[in-house]
Amino acid sequence: MPVSHPSITFEQPASTPMKQGLLLFAHGARDPRWALPFDDIARRVRLGEPTLAVELSFLEFMPPTLIEAGQRLAQSGCERVDVVPLFLGAGGHVRKDLPALMQTLEAAHPAVQWRLRPAIGELDSVVQAMAEGALGWAHLPTDPGRGAERLE
């Protein structure tokens, strides 16, 4: 935007948008198949918002940790990172473990604005989707070969 002075006109530099990141945080498990739905969530978020830097992290059993994934986002130039716990509710991991990990991230990367969001399972849209999914299972035929997946 041009700024005028009685004898001089000059261009003000356009402000560059703040680089945002999204740090998804799940529990983790020993079985790598457990992470498939979380990988799918991260993939869908990336497709839905290609300019958003997205990392998926885990509390235990699987890499990367929250600290490792957060470091990658900070090193990529993110100035603001929303941390989203992919938990159904705010139990001990979300209320106790996660805030301690957030303090570590804040101390290691003070230039980044880290924002902890509520557990994803507390969103009404998530609760509604789960209720609809449960109702869908309730209306499936009783034949286990039709529509229902079997756990191995």
Contact map, one row per residue, 1 for C-alpha under 8 A:
11100000001111000000000000000000000000000000000000000000000000000000000000000000000000000000000000000000000000000000000000000000000000000000000000000000
11110000111100000000000000000000000000000000000000000000000000000000000000000000000000000000000000000000000000000000000000000000000000000000000000000000
11111000111100000000000000000000000000000000000000000000000000000000000000000000000000000000000000000000000000000000000000000000000000000000000000000000
01111111110000000000000000000000000000000000000000000000000000000000000000000000000000000000000000000000000000000000000000000000000000000000000000000000
00111111100000000000000000000000000000000000000000000000000000000000000000000000000000000000000000000000000000000000000000000000000000000000000000000000
00011111000000000000000000000000000000000000000000000000000000000000000000000000000000000000000000000000000000000000000000000000000000000000000000000000
00011111100000000000000000000000000000000000000000000000000000000000000000000000000000000000000000000000000000000000000000000000000000000000000000000000
00011111110000000000000000000000000000000000000000000000000000000000000000000000000000000000000000000000000000000000000000000000000000000000000000000000
01111011111000000000000000000000000000000000000000000000000000000000000000000000000000000000000000000000000000000000000000000000000000000000000000000000
01110001111100000000000000000000000000000000000000000000000000000000000000000000000000000000000000000000000000000000000000000000000000000000000000000000
11100000111110000000000000000000000000000000000000000000000000000000000000000000000000000000000000000000000000000000000000000000000000000000000000000000
11100000011111000000000000000000000000000000000000000000000000000000000000000000000000000000000000000000000000000000000000000000000000000000000000000000
10000000001111100000000000000000000000000000000000000000000000000000000000000000000000000000000000000000000000000000000000000000000000000000000000000000
10000000000111110000000000000000000000000000000000000000000000000000000000000000000000000000000000000000000000000000000000000000000000000000000000000000
00000000000011111000000000000000000000000000000000000000000000000000000000000000000000000000000000000000000000000000000000000000000000000000000000000000
00000000000001111100000000000000000000000000000000000000000000000000000000000000000000000000000000000000000000000000000000000000000000000000000000000000
00000000000000111110000000000000000000000000000000000000000000000000000000000000000000000000000000000000000000000000000000000000000000000000000000000000
00000000000000011111000000000000000000000000000000000000000000000000000000000111000000000000000000000000000000000000000000000000000000000000000000000000
00000000000000001111100000000000000000000000000000010000000000000000000000001111000000000000000000000000000000000000000000000000000000000000000000000000
00000000000000000111110000000000000000000000000000011000000000000000000000000111110000000000000000000000000000000000000000000000000000000000000000000000
00000000000000000011111000000000000000000000000000011110000000000000000010000111110000000000000000000000000000000000000000000000000000000000000000000000
00000000000000000001111100000000000000000000000000011110000000000000000000000000111100000000000000000000000000000000000000000000000000000000000000000000
00000000000000000000111110000000000000000000000000000111100000000100110000000000111100000000000000000000000000000000000000000000000000000000000000000000
00000000000000000000011111000000000000000100000000000111100000000000000000000000001111000000000000000000000000000000000000000000000000000000000000000000
00000000000000000000001111100000000000000000000000000001111000000100000000000000001111000000000000000000000000000000000000000000000000000000000000000000
00000000000000000000000111110000000001000000000000000001111000000000000000000000000011100000000000000000000000000000000000000000000000000000000000000000
00000000000000000000000011111000000000000000000000000000011100000000000000000000000001100000000000000000000000000000000000000000000000000000000000000000
00000000000000000000000001111100011000000000000000000000011111000000000000000000000000000000000000000000000000000000000000000000000000000000000000000000
00000000000000000000000000111111011000000000000000000000000111000000000000000000000000000000000000000000000000000000000000000000000000000000000000000000
00000000000000000000000000011111000000000000000000000000000011000000000000000000000000000000000000000000000000000000000000000000000000000000000000000000
00000000000000000000000000001111111000000000000000000000000000000000000000000000000000000000000000000000000000000000000000000000000000000000000000000000
00000000000000000000000000001111111100000000000000000000000001000000000000000000000000000000000000000000000000000000000000000000000000000000000000000000
00000000000000000000000000000011111100000000000000000000000000000000000000000000000000000000000000000000000000000000000000000000000000000000000000000000
00000000000000000000000000011011111110000000000000000000000000000000000000000000000000000000000000000000000000000000000000000000000000000000000000000000
00000000000000000000000000011011111111100000000000000000000000000000000000000000000000000000000000000000000000000000000000000000000000000000000000000000
00000000000000000000000000000001111111110000000000000000000000000000000000000000000000000000000000000000000000000000000000000000000000000000000000000000
00000000000000000000000000000000011111111000000000000000000000000000000000000000000000000000000000000000000000000000000000000000000000000000000000000000
00000000000000000000000001000000001111111100000000000001000000000000000000000000000000000000000000000000000000000000000000000000000000000000000000000000
00000000000000000000000000000000001111111110000000000001000000000000000000000000000000000000000000000000000000000000000000000000000000000000000000000000
00000000000000000000000000000000000111111111000000000000000000000000000000000000000000000000000000000000000000000000000000000000000000000000000000000000
00000000000000000000000000000000000011111111100000000000000000000000000000000000000000000000000000000000000000000000000000000000000000000000000000000000
00000000000000000000000100000000000001111111110000000111000000000000000000000000000000000000000000000000000000000000000000000000000000000000000000000000
00000000000000000000000000000000000000111111111000000000000000000000000000000000000000000000000000000000000000000000000000000000000000000000000000000000
00000000000000000000000000000000000000011111111100000000000000000000000000000000000000000000000000000000000000000000000000000000000000000000000000000000
00000000000000000000000000000000000000001111111110000100000000000000000000000000000000000000000000000000000000000000000000000000000000000000000000000000
00000000000000000000000000000000000000000111111111111100000000000000000000000000000000000000000000000000000000000000000000000000000000000000000000000000
00000000000000000000000000000000000000000011111111000000000000000000000000000000000000000000000000000000000000000000000000000000000000000000000000000000
00000000000000000000000000000000000000000001111111000000000000000000000000000000000000000000000000000000000000000000000000000000000000000000000000000000
00000000000000000000000000000000000000000000111111110000000000000000000000000000000000000000000000000000000000000000000000000000000000000000000000000000
00000000000000000000000000000000000000000000011111111000000000000000000000000000000000000000000000000000000000000000000000000000000000000000000000000000
00000000000000000000000000000000000000000000010011111000000000000000000000000000000000000000000000000000000000000000000000000000000000000000000000000000
00000000000000000011110000000000000000000000010011111100000000000000000000000000000000000000000000000000000000000000000000000000000000000000000000000000
00000000000000000001110000000000000000000000010001111110000000000000000010000100000000000000000000000000000000000000000000000000000000000000000000000000
00000000000000000000111100000000000000000100110000011111000000000000000010000000000000000000000000000000000000000000000000000000000000000000000000000000
00000000000000000000111100000000000000000100000000001111100000000000110010000000000000000000000000000000000000000000000000000000000000000000000000000000
00000000000000000000001111000000000001100100000000000111110000010000100000000000000000000000000000000000000000000000000000000000000000000000000000000000
00000000000000000000001111000000000000000000000000000011111000111101100000000000000000000000000000000000000000000000000000000000000000000000000000000000
00000000000000000000000011110000000000000000000000000001111111111100000000000000000000000000000000000000000000000000000000000000000000000000000000000000
00000000000000000000000011110000000000000000000000000000111111001100000000000000000000000000000000000000000000000000000000000000000000000000000000000000
00000000000000000000000000111000000000000000000000000000011111101000000000000000000000000000000000000000000000000000000000000000000000000000000000000000
00000000000000000000000000011100000000000000000000000000011111100000000000000000000000000000000000000000000000000000000000000000000000000000000000000000
00000000000000000000000000011101000000000000000000000000011111111000000000000000000000000000000000000000000000000000000000000000000000000000000000000000
00000000000000000000000000000000000000000000000000000000110111111000000000000000000000000000000000000000000000000000000000000000000000000000000000000000
00000000000000000000000000000000000000000000000000000001110001111111100000000000000000000000000000000000000000000000000000000000000000000000000000000000
00000000000000000000000000000000000000000000000000000000111101111111100000000000000000000000000000000000000000000000000000000000000000000000000000000000
00000000000000000000001010000000000000000000000000000000111000011111110000000000000000000000000000001000000000000000000000000000000000000000000000000000
00000000000000000000000000000000000000000000000000000000000000011111111000000000000000000000000000001001100000000000000000000000000000000000000000000000
00000000000000000000000000000000000000000000000000000000100000011111111100000000000000000000000000000000000000000000000000000000000000000000000000000000
00000000000000000000001000000000000000000000000000000011100000011111111110000000000000000000000000000000000000000000000000000000000000000000000000000000
00000000000000000000001000000000000000000000000000000010000000000111111111000000000000000000000000000000100000000000000000000000000000000000000000000000
00000000000000000000000000000000000000000000000000000000000000000011111111100000000000000000000000000000100010000000000000000000000000000000000000000000
00000000000000000000000000000000000000000000000000000000000000000001111111110000000000000000000000000000000000000000000000000000000000000000000000000000
00000000000000000000100000000000000000000000000000001110000000000000111111111100100000000000000000000000000000000000000000000000000000000000000000000000
00000000000000000000000000000000000000000000000000000000000000000000011111111110000000000000000000000000000010010000000000000000000000000000000000000000
00000000000000000000000000000000000000000000000000000000000000000000001111111100000000000000000000000000000000000000000000000000000000000000000000000000
00000000000000000000000000000000000000000000000000000000000000000000000111111100000000000000000000000000000000000000000000000000000000000000000000000000
00000000000000000010000000000000000000000000000000000000000000000000000011111110000000000000000000000000000000000000000000000000000000000000000000000000
00000000000000000111100000000000000000000000000000001000000000000000000011111111100000000000000000000000000000010000000000000000000000000000000000000000
00000000000000000111100000000000000000000000000000000000000000000000000001001111100000000000000000000000000000111000000000000000000000000000000000000000
00000000000000000111100000000000000000000000000000000000000000000000000000000111110000000000000000000000000000011110000000000000000000000000000000000000
00000000000000000001111000000000000000000000000000000000000000000000000010000111111000000000000000000000000000011110000000000000000000000000000000000000
00000000000000000001111000000000000000000000000000000000000000000000000000000001111100000000000000000000000000000111100000000000000000000000000000000000
00000000000000000000011110000000000000000000000000000000000000000000000000000000111110000000000000000000000000000111100000000000000000000000000000000000
00000000000000000000011110000000000000000000000000000000000000000000000000000000011111000000000000000000000000000001111100000000000000000000000000000000
00000000000000000000000111000000000000000000000000000000000000000000000000000000001111100000010000000000000000000000111100000000000000000000000000000000
00000000000000000000000111100000000000000000000000000000000000000000000000000000000111110000000000000000000000000000001110000000000000000000000000000000
00000000000000000000000001100000000000000000000000000000000000000000000000000000000011111100010000000000000000000000001110000000000000000000000000000000
00000000000000000000000000000000000000000000000000000000000000000000000000000000000001111100000000000000000000000000001111000000000000000000000000000000
00000000000000000000000000000000000000000000000000000000000000000000000000000000000000111110010000000000000000000000001111000000000000000000000000000000
00000000000000000000000000000000000000000000000000000000000000000000000000000000000000111111111000000000000000000000011000000000000000000000000000000000
00000000000000000000000000000000000000000000000000000000000000000000000000000000000000001111111000000000000000000000000000000000000000000000000000000000
00000000000000000000000000000000000000000000000000000000000000000000000000000000000000000111111110000000000000000000000000000000000000000000000000000000
00000000000000000000000000000000000000000000000000000000000000000000000000000000000000000111111111000000000000000000000000000000000000000000000000000000
00000000000000000000000000000000000000000000000000000000000000000000000000000000000010101111111111100000000000000000001000000000000000000000000000000000
00000000000000000000000000000000000000000000000000000000000000000000000000000000000000000111111111100000000000000000000000000000000000000000000000000000
00000000000000000000000000000000000000000000000000000000000000000000000000000000000000000001111111110000000000000000000000000000000000000000000000000000
00000000000000000000000000000000000000000000000000000000000000000000000000000000000000000001111111111000000000000000000000000000000000000000000000000000
00000000000000000000000000000000000000000000000000000000000000000000000000000000000000000000111111111100000000000000000000000000000000000000000000000000
00000000000000000000000000000000000000000000000000000000000000000000000000000000000000000000011111111110000000000000000000000000000000000000000000000000
00000000000000000000000000000000000000000000000000000000000000000000000000000000000000000000000111111111000000000000000000000000000000000000000000000000
00000000000000000000000000000000000000000000000000000000000000000110000000000000000000000000000011111111100000000000000000000000000000000000000000000000
00000000000000000000000000000000000000000000000000000000000000000000000000000000000000000000000001111111110000000101000000000000000000000000000000000000
00000000000000000000000000000000000000000000000000000000000000000000000000000000000000000000000000111111111000000000000000000000000000000000000000000000
00000000000000000000000000000000000000000000000000000000000000000010000000000000000000000000000000011111111100000000000000000000000000000000000000000000
00000000000000000000000000000000000000000000000000000000000000000010011000000000000000000000000000001111111111000100000000000000000000000000000000000000
00000000000000000000000000000000000000000000000000000000000000000000000000000000000000000000000000000111111111011100000000000000000000000000000000000000
00000000000000000000000000000000000000000000000000000000000000000000000000000000000000000000000000000011111111000000000000000000000000000000000000000000
00000000000000000000000000000000000000000000000000000000000000000000000000000000000000000000000000000001111111000000000000000000000000000000000000000000
00000000000000000000000000000000000000000000000000000000000000000000001001000000000000000000000000000000111111110000000000000000000000000000000000000000
00000000000000000000000000000000000000000000000000000000000000000000000000000000000000000000000000000000111111111000000000000000000000000000000000000000
00000000000000000000000000000000000000000000000000000000000000000000000000000010000000000000000000000000000011111000000000000000000000000000000000000000
00000000000000000000000000000000000000000000000000000000000000000000000001000111100000000000000000000000010011111100000000000000000000000000000000000000
00000000000000000000000000000000000000000000000000000000000000000000000000000011100000000000000000000000010001111110000000000000000000000000000000000000
00000000000000000000000000000000000000000000000000000000000000000000000000000001111000000000000000000100110000011111000000000000000000000000000000000000
00000000000000000000000000000000000000000000000000000000000000000000000000000001111000000000000000000000000000001111100000000000000000000000000000000000
00000000000000000000000000000000000000000000000000000000000000000000000000000000011100000000000000000100000000000111110000000000000000000000000000000000
00000000000000000000000000000000000000000000000000000000000000000000000000000000011110000000000000000000000000000011111000000000000000000000000000000000
00000000000000000000000000000000000000000000000000000000000000000000000000000000000110000100000000000000000000000001111101000000000000000000000000000000
00000000000000000000000000000000000000000000000000000000000000000000000000000000000111111100010000000000000000000000111111100000000000000000000000000000
00000000000000000000000000000000000000000000000000000000000000000000000000000000000111111000000000000000000000000000011111100100000000000000000000000000
00000000000000000000000000000000000000000000000000000000000000000000000000000000000001111000000000000000000000000000001111110110000000000000000000000000
00000000000000000000000000000000000000000000000000000000000000000000000000000000000000011000000000000000000000000000011111110110000000000000000000000000
00000000000000000000000000000000000000000000000000000000000000000000000000000000000000000000000000000000000000000000001111111110000000000000000000000000
00000000000000000000000000000000000000000000000000000000000000000000000000000000000000000000000000000000000000000000000011111111000000000000000000000000
00000000000000000000000000000000000000000000000000000000000000000000000000000000000000000000000000000000000000000000000000111111100000000000000000000000
00000000000000000000000000000000000000000000000000000000000000000000000000000000000000000000000000000000000000000000000111111111110000000000000000000000
00000000000000000000000000000000000000000000000000000000000000000000000000000000000000000000000000000000000000000000000011111111111000000000000000000000
00000000000000000000000000000000000000000000000000000000000000000000000000000000000000000000000000000000000000000000000000011111111100000000000000000000
00000000000000000000000000000000000000000000000000000000000000000000000000000000000000000000000000000000000000000000000000001111111110000000000000000000
00000000000000000000000000000000000000000000000000000000000000000000000000000000000000000000000000000000000000000000000000000111111111000000000000000000
00000000000000000000000000000000000000000000000000000000000000000000000000000000000000000000000000000000000000000000000000000011111111100000000000000000
00000000000000000000000000000000000000000000000000000000000000000000000000000000000000000000000000000000000000000000000000000001111111110000000000000000
00000000000000000000000000000000000000000000000000000000000000000000000000000000000000000000000000000000000000000000000000000000111111111000000000000000
00000000000000000000000000000000000000000000000000000000000000000000000000000000000000000000000000000000000000000000000000000000011111111100000000000000
00000000000000000000000000000000000000000000000000000000000000000000000000000000000000000000000000000000000000000000000000000000001111111110000000000000
00000000000000000000000000000000000000000000000000000000000000000000000000000000000000000000000000000000000000000000000000000000000111111111000000000000
00000000000000000000000000000000000000000000000000000000000000000000000000000000000000000000000000000000000000000000000000000000000011111111000000010000
00000000000000000000000000000000000000000000000000000000000000000000000000000000000000000000000000000000000000000000000000000000000001111111000000000000
00000000000000000000000000000000000000000000000000000000000000000000000000000000000000000000000000000000000000000000000000000000000000111111100000000000
00000000000000000000000000000000000000000000000000000000000000000000000000000000000000000000000000000000000000000000000000000000000000011111110001110000
00000000000000000000000000000000000000000000000000000000000000000000000000000000000000000000000000000000000000000000000000000000000000000011111101100000
00000000000000000000000000000000000000000000000000000000000000000000000000000000000000000000000000000000000000000000000000000000000000000001111101000000
00000000000000000000000000000000000000000000000000000000000000000000000000000000000000000000000000000000000000000000000000000000000000000000111111000000
00000000000000000000000000000000000000000000000000000000000000000000000000000000000000000000000000000000000000000000000000000000000000000000111111111100
00000000000000000000000000000000000000000000000000000000000000000000000000000000000000000000000000000000000000000000000000000000000000000000001111111000
00000000000000000000000000000000000000000000000000000000000000000000000000000000000000000000000000000000000000000000000000000000000000000001111111110000
00000000000000000000000000000000000000000000000000000000000000000000000000000000000000000000000000000000000000000000000000000000000000000001100111111000
00000000000000000000000000000000000000000000000000000000000000000000000000000000000000000000000000000000000000000000000000000000000000001001000111111100
00000000000000000000000000000000000000000000000000000000000000000000000000000000000000000000000000000000000000000000000000000000000000000000000110111110
00000000000000000000000000000000000000000000000000000000000000000000000000000000000000000000000000000000000000000000000000000000000000000000000100011111
00000000000000000000000000000000000000000000000000000000000000000000000000000000000000000000000000000000000000000000000000000000000000000000000000001111
00000000000000000000000000000000000000000000000000000000000000000000000000000000000000000000000000000000000000000000000000000000000000000000000000000111
